[in-house]
Amino acid sequence: MKKEIAAVVFFLKRLIKKAEKLDVEKVDLFVECLTVALQEKYKGHWYPDNPSKGQAFRCIRVNRFHKEDAELLRACAESGVQYKDLSLPKELTLWVDPGEVCCRYGERNHGFTVATFSSDDDDDDKEDVTKKVTSAVERVTTLNHMCAFRAANTHSKCAQRAAFLQTMRVDRIDSSFTCPCS
């Protein structure tokens, strides 16, 4: 359990540091608090012989319906960090299971592996795990930038469409016109 929690915390730490909104000491305190929170939460819900059991309980999830994850909020409160300063993507799911940590950026995307571990503690190469986690962070931040660019362009096109309709003096312009990407 400790390796998997360390991997997910390392992943989140790298993701938070990329946003450059918090100083290093605040990030370190946050991840310490998050580590303790996750260890306490997962205790009694960790099944190495059946890793998918308890998967939903161990999931860290942020989306439009659940804008803040309870364990992330707890770590923020205990470390004095503002949740918004974590600058996490709007849709992020992390599954912390025995032997594996997976991530999905966006509700419609496929998940991918952040880190895997063997059952034997000595077989896990820390350098390999670090590379995998770093690669996963790069993947999420790249996807985040691509989605932000796409949303900005879509929004721009929506604004252009609304302006065009107004210049054409269309009698029936819906005053509640909103960009579908918002």
Phi, psi and omega in degrees: 000322183296321180294316182293319177295318178301320180293315181292323178292319177298318178301310181295322179299314179298319180295316180293318180296328180298329181287338177056038178258345182236145176284163186303319182297319179295317179297315180298317178295318178301312183292329174297314180295321179294320179301313179297315181300316181291320178299318179292319181292317186281343179301127182085358179231034183237117187233084181303330180281345180214073188304331181282343177292127181082008184301316180296323180295324183272000184285136172256119188222134175229126176204189184292339178269329179234084186290341181224129177278139185300318181288325176294319177299316179300313180296323177297312181300318182285337182256354181076023180262138174283133183304318182298333180286350174291333179053044178284155175301155181293334178228109181213130177233131177235125177255123180249101184239157176304119178090351185200142171237126181236159182225148169225124176259116182089141183291336184262357182270164176278151176283162176217158184279131175269315180202148174233152181223145174276168180287339179268116184304325186285342184278347185277124180271113183299323180295319179295317178297317178301316179297317180295316180295317178299317178298319179295320177297316178300320180298314181294316182292325176295314178298321180298315179294320179297318180291322178295318178297315180298317180295320179296317179294319179296316180298318179299317179295322178295319179296319178297320180296315180297317179296319179299314179299323179291321180291334179279358180054045177293126184296327188248072175264126179291117183291344179264021180303124176230153179295128180294344181274354180271000000 
